[in-house]
Amino acid sequence: MAFFLRRPFAVSSALTQAPKLSNTARFIHNSPFKPSQAAKPFAAQPSFFTKSSQTFHNAFRRSYMQQTYNTQSGNFTQKLLYGGAIVGGTILATNFIFNRETREDGGMPAYERSFLNETFMHTGLGIGIIAIAARALHTSGWSYRLMAMNPWLVMGVGLVGSIGSMYATFATPPDNYVLKYGCWTLFNLTQAALLSPLMFMHPAILARAGLYTVGMMGSIAFVGATAKQEKYLYLGGPLLAGVAIVALSGLAPMVLPATAARTLMWSERVWLYGGLAVFGGFTLYDVQKILHHARLAERGYMKRDVVNESVSLELDFINIFIRMVQILGMRSNNRK
């Protein structure tokens, strides 16, 4: 249940809104559609990929698709310095606010440090697999075909594939390396197949969103790793309730009428900014949970399994990254 609520609903909810006609789509941040011109009697019929691309434009209500992006504005070095200052300031601020009570056991033991480092390594490897696979699927035309499919079918098959591969990864013992990493790779490929339409975005936006996501998760993970043992494990219940609210707000455009513009606007804000807060909290919770599992594994109460631990951090990264992309896309639209 927790995994279902932590799934990135942006892609699936957008797919479920893929309209038959362009004038039936609901938009919040996008500009209104221009009236379509009458088809010329001898005009050539659009190709399959042209229709699929137009379907993608009409379906993505949350402004994932950006047609233009001004890469010449400002100085690149200045922007890089600003980004580094933001990341560094975030690390210092979160450490000062949330981590005033540090560990009292003389620092992190070697076993816990090794367990956490291996988990981070698998998380980075999983994110890399998702990015490379999503790019390969996009260049092969998969994103166009995905947009042309039945949105409910895509969402259903995607959830079944994600949940099935995840539980197969969890159920496989860590001693069976081939099957374990095979199920884990299948889980990552499933995420890549669902997230490949994000490759329609400008690479600069994706790169900046990735940098901000790494900075946010890195600062929060640092707080969780250096805080007192089990200090933030109580957040599990409140975070689960929060992610349920975020998930429902993500599904709101599928059930609310287009006339409820104010309600849709607030549900959009809850999904966006509330989701950032919730999955930032999940990052803090997951890091402390990983360290707790490391202590249990050291005492022999459970098996050492860093692959299972990395799945939670991957889901946190995906959900934060999607929202960062949306924020940057909305800012780009406002500047036009």
Secondary structure, 3 states (H helix, E strand, C coil): CHHHHHCCHHHHHHHCCCCCCHHHCCCCCCCCCCCCCCCCCCCCCCCHHHHHHHHHHHHCCCCCCCCCCCCCCCCHHHHHHHHHHHHHHHHHHHHHHHCCCECCCCCCCHHHHHHHHHHHHHHHHHHHHHHHHHHHHHHCCHHHHHHHCCHHHHHHHHHHHHHHHHHHHHHCCCCCHHHHHHHHHHHHHHHHHHHHHHHHCCHHHHHHHHHHHHHHHHHHHHHHHHECCCCCHHHHHHHHHHHHHHHHHHHHHHHCCCCCHHHHHHHHHHHHHHHHHHHHHHHHHHHHHHHHHHHHHHCCCCCCCHHHHHHHHHHHHHHHHHHHHHHHHHHHHHHC
